[in-house]
Amino acid sequence: MKLTKFFIVTTTIASMGVFGAQAAEENTSATAMESGTVNFQGMVTNSPCNIANDSVDQTVKFGHIGKANLDAGNEYAQEFKIKLEQCAFNQDKNFTIKFKGMSDTNKAELKMIGAAKNVSVKLTTDEGKPISIGTDIDSMGLKKGTNTLGFIAYAKKAEGATEVTEGDFQGKALFDITYN
């Protein structure tokens, strides 16, 4: 009988420890805390227009492109826009825009990096006029208010390449707008 009472008391105490630990664990997760960061940034400029937030940093996504199609000389187009807001001036104003980035020797295409080799991107205006990297695009007129500038990016086999290799690719073009 004494052994049975000892066993019951020992089992009860051990069970209380397990259930107590489980209860403590549940309470801890109920009061768990997560944290994060909110960053704020901007730039004050002395220009007659503001570049819209969704135009400052963009990503043009080409998706999956067939190697055979690029090797055959096909190009894949994606449109993108640069939006200028709150343009404030009394008369129409002219400006130039220049795209900068790693380019080929004749500055007609942006070089891409990544696992895919011999892939480049050429840029045109939305009217199809080729854009030379690092060269001002002819002056365009701006109106008071909002102005949207349209462009087309073409993923293609790099000029002079015989074939592309499979894999991901990425590149970057910076743009400068100069108001006259």
PAKE-133638 format. One record per residue (C-alpha): residue number from 0; y, z, x. Coordinates in steps of 0.2 Angstrom, whole numbers, padded with zeros to 4 digits, always signed. Layout:
BEGIN
+-------+-------+-------+-------+
! torza !     Y !     Z !     X !
+-------+-------+-------+-------+
!   NUM !     Y !     Z !     X !
...
+-------+-------+-------+-------+
***
This chain:
BEGIN
+-------+-------+-------+-------+
! torza !     Y !     Z !     X !
+-------+-------+-------+-------+
!     0 ! +0000 ! +0000 ! +0000 !
!     1 ! +0012 ! +0004 ! +0014 !
!     2 ! +0009 ! -0013 ! +0022 !
!     3 ! +0012 ! -0021 ! +0006 !
!     4 ! +0029 ! -0012 ! +0003 !
!     5 ! +0034 ! -0016 ! +0022 !
!     6 ! +0030 ! -0035 ! +0018 !
!     7 ! +0040 ! -0035 ! +0002 !
!     8 ! +0055 ! -0026 ! +0011 !
!     9 ! +0054 ! -0038 ! +0026 !
!    10 ! +0052 ! -0053 ! +0015 !
!    11 ! +0067 ! -0048 ! +0004 !
!    12 ! +0078 ! -0045 ! +0020 !
!    13 ! +0073 ! -0061 ! +0028 !
!    14 ! +0077 ! -0071 ! +0011 !
!    15 ! +0094 ! -0063 ! +0010 !
!    16 ! +0098 ! -0069 ! +0027 !
!    17 ! +0093 ! -0087 ! +0023 !
!    18 ! +0102 ! -0087 ! +0006 !
!    19 ! +0117 ! -0078 ! +0014 !
!    20 ! +0118 ! -0092 ! +0028 !
!    21 ! +0117 ! -0105 ! +0015 !
!    22 ! +0131 ! -0098 ! +0004 !
!    23 ! +0142 ! -0096 ! +0020 !
!    24 ! +0138 ! -0114 ! +0024 !
!    25 ! +0143 ! -0120 ! +0006 !
!    26 ! +0159 ! -0110 ! +0007 !
!    27 ! +0164 ! -0118 ! +0024 !
!    28 ! +0162 ! -0135 ! +0017 !
!    29 ! +0172 ! -0131 ! +0002 !
!    30 ! +0187 ! -0126 ! +0013 !
!    31 ! +0184 ! -0140 ! +0026 !
!    32 ! +0200 ! -0149 ! +0031 !
!    33 ! +0203 ! -0166 ! +0037 !
!    34 ! +0219 ! -0173 ! +0045 !
!    35 ! +0227 ! -0189 ! +0049 !
!    36 ! +0243 ! -0196 ! +0056 !
!    37 ! +0257 ! -0206 ! +0048 !
!    38 ! +0267 ! -0217 ! +0060 !
!    39 ! +0285 ! -0223 ! +0057 !
!    40 ! +0293 ! -0237 ! +0066 !
!    41 ! +0306 ! -0251 ! +0064 !
!    42 ! +0319 ! -0260 ! +0073 !
!    43 ! +0338 ! -0261 ! +0070 !
!    44 ! +0344 ! -0278 ! +0074 !
!    45 ! +0361 ! -0287 ! +0074 !
!    46 ! +0355 ! -0302 ! +0064 !
!    47 ! +0360 ! -0310 ! +0048 !
!    48 ! +0342 ! -0309 ! +0041 !
!    49 ! +0328 ! -0297 ! +0041 !
!    50 ! +0310 ! -0303 ! +0044 !
!    51 ! +0299 ! -0297 ! +0030 !
!    52 ! +0287 ! -0283 ! +0034 !
!    53 ! +0272 ! -0294 ! +0029 !
!    54 ! +0278 ! -0308 ! +0041 !
!    55 ! +0281 ! -0297 ! +0057 !
!    56 ! +0263 ! -0295 ! +0061 !
!    57 ! +0251 ! -0307 ! +0053 !
!    58 ! +0233 ! -0312 ! +0056 !
!    59 ! +0228 ! -0330 ! +0052 !
!    60 ! +0209 ! -0330 ! +0048 !
!    61 ! +0199 ! -0346 ! +0050 !
!    62 ! +0182 ! -0338 ! +0046 !
!    63 ! +0166 ! -0346 ! +0051 !
!    64 ! +0168 ! -0364 ! +0058 !
!    65 ! +0154 ! -0375 ! +0062 !
!    66 ! +0152 ! -0379 ! +0081 !
!    67 ! +0146 ! -0397 ! +0077 !
!    68 ! +0162 ! -0400 ! +0067 !
!    69 ! +0173 ! -0394 ! +0081 !
!    70 ! +0163 ! -0405 ! +0093 !
!    71 ! +0166 ! -0420 ! +0082 !
!    72 ! +0185 ! -0417 ! +0083 !
!    73 ! +0188 ! -0410 ! +0066 !
!    74 ! +0202 ! -0397 ! +0064 !
!    75 ! +0203 ! -0382 ! +0052 !
!    76 ! +0220 ! -0379 ! +0044 !
!    77 ! +0227 ! -0362 ! +0038 !
!    78 ! +0244 ! -0360 ! +0032 !
!    79 ! +0255 ! -0345 ! +0036 !
!    80 ! +0273 ! -0341 ! +0032 !
!    81 ! +0287 ! -0332 ! +0040 !
!    82 ! +0299 ! -0324 ! +0027 !
!    83 ! +0317 ! -0320 ! +0030 !
!    84 ! +0325 ! -0308 ! +0018 !
!    85 ! +0342 ! -0302 ! +0014 !
!    86 ! +0350 ! -0315 ! +0023 !
!    87 ! +0369 ! -0311 ! +0022 !
!    88 ! +0382 ! -0323 ! +0028 !
!    89 ! +0396 ! -0333 ! +0019 !
!    90 ! +0390 ! -0351 ! +0023 !
!    91 ! +0374 ! -0359 ! +0027 !
!    92 ! +0368 ! -0354 ! +0045 !
!    93 ! +0357 ! -0363 ! +0057 !
!    94 ! +0344 ! -0355 ! +0068 !
!    95 ! +0330 ! -0360 ! +0080 !
!    96 ! +0312 ! -0353 ! +0081 !
!    97 ! +0301 ! -0353 ! +0096 !
!    98 ! +0283 ! -0348 ! +0097 !
!    99 ! +0277 ! -0341 ! +0113 !
!   100 ! +0259 ! -0338 ! +0120 !
!   101 ! +0245 ! -0343 ! +0132 !
!   102 ! +0246 ! -0362 ! +0130 !
!   103 ! +0237 ! -0377 ! +0138 !
!   104 ! +0246 ! -0387 ! +0152 !
!   105 ! +0256 ! -0399 ! +0140 !
!   106 ! +0261 ! -0384 ! +0128 !
!   107 ! +0253 ! -0392 ! +0113 !
!   108 ! +0240 ! -0379 ! +0109 !
!   109 ! +0237 ! -0360 ! +0110 !
!   110 ! +0223 ! -0355 ! +0121 !
!   111 ! +0210 ! -0344 ! +0112 !
!   112 ! +0200 ! -0331 ! +0121 !
!   113 ! +0183 ! -0323 ! +0116 !
!   114 ! +0165 ! -0328 ! +0117 !
!   115 ! +0169 ! -0345 ! +0110 !
!   116 ! +0175 ! -0357 ! +0124 !
!   117 ! +0185 ! -0372 ! +0122 !
!   118 ! +0193 ! -0368 ! +0106 !
!   119 ! +0212 ! -0369 ! +0104 !
!   120 ! +0225 ! -0368 ! +0090 !
!   121 ! +0239 ! -0380 ! +0087 !
!   122 ! +0254 ! -0376 ! +0076 !
!   123 ! +0264 ! -0388 ! +0065 !
!   124 ! +0278 ! -0385 ! +0053 !
!   125 ! +0273 ! -0386 ! +0035 !
!   126 ! +0279 ! -0404 ! +0035 !
!   127 ! +0266 ! -0408 ! +0049 !
!   128 ! +0279 ! -0409 ! +0063 !
!   129 ! +0270 ! -0403 ! +0079 !
!   130 ! +0276 ! -0387 ! +0088 !
!   131 ! +0277 ! -0386 ! +0107 !
!   132 ! +0273 ! -0369 ! +0113 !
!   133 ! +0288 ! -0361 ! +0121 !
!   134 ! +0300 ! -0374 ! +0115 !
!   135 ! +0314 ! -0372 ! +0101 !
!   136 ! +0310 ! -0380 ! +0085 !
!   137 ! +0324 ! -0391 ! +0078 !
!   138 ! +0338 ! -0381 ! +0070 !
!   139 ! +0334 ! -0377 ! +0052 !
!   140 ! +0347 ! -0372 ! +0038 !
!   141 ! +0346 ! -0355 ! +0030 !
!   142 ! +0353 ! -0350 ! +0014 !
!   143 ! +0360 ! -0333 ! +0008 !
!   144 ! +0346 ! -0322 ! +0001 !
!   145 ! +0328 ! -0325 ! +0005 !
!   146 ! +0321 ! -0340 ! +0015 !
!   147 ! +0302 ! -0344 ! +0018 !
!   148 ! +0297 ! -0354 ! +0033 !
!   149 ! +0280 ! -0363 ! +0032 !
!   150 ! +0269 ! -0367 ! +0046 !
!   151 ! +0251 ! -0373 ! +0048 !
!   152 ! +0238 ! -0367 ! +0061 !
!   153 ! +0224 ! -0379 ! +0066 !
!   154 ! +0208 ! -0372 ! +0075 !
!   155 ! +0201 ! -0386 ! +0085 !
!   156 ! +0192 ! -0391 ! +0101 !
!   157 ! +0203 ! -0389 ! +0115 !
!   158 ! +0211 ! -0404 ! +0122 !
!   159 ! +0201 ! -0412 ! +0136 !
!   160 ! +0185 ! -0401 ! +0132 !
!   161 ! +0168 ! -0410 ! +0129 !
!   162 ! +0161 ! -0396 ! +0118 !
!   163 ! +0164 ! -0379 ! +0111 !
!   164 ! +0153 ! -0364 ! +0113 !
!   165 ! +0148 ! -0352 ! +0099 !
!   166 ! +0156 ! -0335 ! +0097 !
!   167 ! +0171 ! -0327 ! +0091 !
!   168 ! +0189 ! -0332 ! +0096 !
!   169 ! +0206 ! -0324 ! +0095 !
!   170 ! +0223 ! -0328 ! +0102 !
!   171 ! +0241 ! -0323 ! +0099 !
!   172 ! +0258 ! -0331 ! +0096 !
!   173 ! +0274 ! -0322 ! +0097 !
!   174 ! +0290 ! -0329 ! +0088 !
!   175 ! +0308 ! -0328 ! +0092 !
!   176 ! +0322 ! -0333 ! +0080 !
!   177 ! +0339 ! -0336 ! +0086 !
!   178 ! +0354 ! -0338 ! +0074 !
!   179 ! +0368 ! -0350 ! +0078 !
+-------+-------+-------+-------+
***
